[in-house]
């Protein structure tokens, strides 16, 4: 049975702005549109703590097993992915981010045919999970996998600001690396 809280789940762009400080591509002088952003659900477990930058509280909230009345699995696993990525717990973050993608895809596939009108929204939820996993992959030096995740996220949700911003940040990082390679030769 699907949770009714699913309908009120909305990506919070504020988290991207709050988390960008720890996800800069280099020096603080690069602040702006070239930062990767993470997206969390503020109405999900740990969401408010993530937005406020209280990652310890978010981590505690997300470490408990969800109850029957908790938000759906993809909301919890997505917020866990964000929390673990921001706190640089790479191995646990990989597991959580992969789970967030699987959970979002599973929820999309489980949509009954009479709810076909909701497929676009479900695509957005999968795009959030893919975009967050792409940030993790970029942060752990797997830029090819990050690019693949962002490409798929853009196919699912082409107008999403968080996807466009992360695509821009990835392109900028590739250009910056190319400039470094040219300068070192």
matplotlib code that plots the C-alpha trace (Angstrom):
import matplotlib.pyplot as plt

x = [0.0, 1.3, 1.8, -0.4, 2.6, 4.1, 1.8, 3.2, 6.9, 8.6, 12.3, 13.8, 16.2, 17.3, 19.3, 21.3, 22.3, 23.1, 25.1, 27.0, 29.4, 30.8, 30.6, 32.6, 34.7, 37.8, 38.2, 35.5, 36.1, 34.2, 30.9, 28.0, 26.4, 29.4, 28.6, 27.0, 23.8, 22.1, 18.3, 16.4, 12.8, 12.2, 9.0, 10.8, 12.8, 15.8, 14.9, 14.6, 17.9, 19.6, 18.4, 19.6, 23.0, 22.6, 23.9, 24.4, 20.7, 19.8, 22.0, 20.4, 16.9, 17.8, 19.5, 16.2, 14.2, 11.1, 7.8, 4.6, 3.5, 6.8, 7.3, 7.8, 11.1, 12.5, 12.1, 14.0, 16.7, 17.2, 17.6, 20.0, 22.0, 22.3, 23.3, 26.0, 27.3, 27.6, 29.4, 31.7, 30.8, 31.5, 30.8, 27.6, 26.6, 27.0, 24.7, 22.1, 22.2, 21.9, 18.9, 17.4, 17.5, 16.1, 13.3, 12.3, 12.2, 10.3, 7.7, 7.4, 6.9, 4.3, 2.0, -1.3, -2.5, -5.3, -2.6, -0.8, -1.2, 1.3, 4.2, 5.7, 6.0, 7.4, 10.0, 11.0, 11.5, 13.8, 15.7, 16.3, 17.8, 19.9, 21.1, 22.2, 23.9, 25.7, 27.1, 28.3, 30.0, 31.6, 32.9, 34.4, 36.1, 33.8, 32.9, 31.8, 29.2, 28.2, 27.7, 25.6, 23.4, 22.9, 22.1, 19.4, 18.1, 17.9, 15.9, 13.4, 13.1, 14.6, 13.4, 14.5, 16.8, 18.8, 19.5, 20.5, 22.7, 24.5, 25.0, 26.5, 28.8, 29.9, 30.6, 32.5, 34.6, 35.5, 36.6, 38.6, 40.4, 41.1, 42.6, 44.8, 46.0, 46.9, 48.7, 50.7, 52.0]
y = [0.0, 3.4, 6.1, 9.1, 11.2, 10.5, 13.1, 15.9, 15.0, 17.8, 18.3, 21.0, 23.2, 24.9, 21.8, 22.1, 25.7, 24.6, 21.6, 23.4, 24.8, 21.4, 20.3, 23.1, 22.1, 23.6, 27.0, 29.1, 31.6, 29.1, 29.6, 30.0, 27.9, 25.5, 23.7, 20.3, 20.2, 17.5, 17.4, 16.1, 15.9, 18.3, 16.6, 13.2, 11.8, 14.0, 16.5, 19.6, 18.8, 18.3, 21.7, 23.4, 21.8, 19.7, 16.5, 14.7, 15.1, 14.0, 11.0, 9.9, 10.4, 8.4, 5.5, 4.3, 1.7, 3.3, 2.6, 1.8, 5.4, 6.7, 8.2, 5.9, 4.1, 6.2, 9.4, 7.9, 6.3, 9.5, 11.6, 9.0, 9.2, 12.9, 12.8, 10.2, 11.9, 15.3, 13.6, 11.8, 8.3, 7.0, 3.3, 3.7, 6.5, 4.3, 1.7, 4.3, 6.1, 2.9, 2.0, 5.4, 4.9, 1.3, 2.4, 5.3, 3.1, 0.4, 2.9, 4.2, 0.6, -0.1, 2.6, 1.2, 1.8, 4.1, 6.4, 6.9, 10.6, 10.5, 9.0, 12.4, 13.1, 9.6, 10.4, 13.5, 11.3, 8.9, 11.9, 13.2, 9.9, 9.7, 13.2, 12.7, 9.5, 11.3, 13.9, 11.0, 9.4, 12.6, 13.2, 9.7, 10.2, 8.2, 11.0, 8.6, 7.0, 10.5, 11.6, 8.5, 9.1, 12.8, 11.9, 9.5, 12.1, 14.7, 12.3, 11.7, 15.3, 17.6, 20.8, 20.1, 22.8, 20.4, 18.2, 21.2, 22.6, 19.3, 18.8, 22.3, 21.5, 18.3, 20.0, 22.8, 20.2, 18.4, 21.7, 22.6, 19.3, 19.7, 23.1, 21.6, 18.8, 21.3, 23.6, 20.7, 19.6]
z = [0.0, -0.9, 1.7, 1.4, 2.4, -1.0, -2.6, -0.4, -0.9, -2.6, -3.4, -1.3, -3.2, 0.0, 1.0, -2.2, -1.3, 2.3, 1.3, -1.5, 1.0, 1.6, -2.0, -3.7, -6.6, -5.0, -3.4, -2.0, -4.8, -7.1, -5.4, -7.7, -10.4, -10.6, -7.3, -7.1, -5.0, -3.1, -2.8, 0.3, 1.2, 4.1, 5.1, 5.3, 8.2, 9.0, 6.3, 8.4, 10.1, 6.7, 5.5, 8.6, 8.4, 11.5, 10.0, 13.3, 14.1, 10.6, 10.8, 14.1, 12.7, 9.7, 11.5, 13.0, 11.2, 9.7, 11.4, 9.6, 9.7, 8.4, 5.0, 2.1, 1.7, -1.1, 0.9, 3.8, 1.7, -0.3, 2.8, 4.2, 0.9, 1.3, 5.0, 4.4, 1.3, 3.1, 6.1, 3.7, 4.8, 1.3, 1.7, 3.6, 1.2, -1.8, -0.3, 0.7, -2.7, -4.6, -2.4, -2.9, -6.7, -6.4, -4.0, -6.3, -9.3, -7.5, -6.4, -9.9, -11.2, -8.6, -9.7, -10.6, -14.2, -12.9, -11.5, -14.8, -14.4, -11.6, -13.7, -14.3, -10.6, -10.1, -12.8, -10.7, -7.6, -9.5, -10.9, -7.4, -6.4, -9.5, -9.2, -5.6, -6.5, -9.2, -6.7, -4.5, -7.5, -8.6, -5.0, -5.0, -8.3, -10.6, -13.0, -15.8, -13.5, -12.3, -15.9, -16.7, -13.7, -14.5, -18.2, -17.1, -14.5, -17.2, -19.5, -16.7, -15.4, -18.0, -16.4, -12.9, -11.6, -9.4, -12.4, -14.6, -11.9, -11.4, -15.1, -15.3, -12.3, -13.9, -17.2, -15.4, -13.5, -16.7, -18.3, -15.2, -15.3, -19.0, -18.3, -15.5, -17.9, -20.6, -18.2, -16.7, -20.2]

ax = plt.figure().add_subplot(projection="3d")
ax.plot(x, y, z, "-o")
ax.set_aspect("equal")
plt.show()
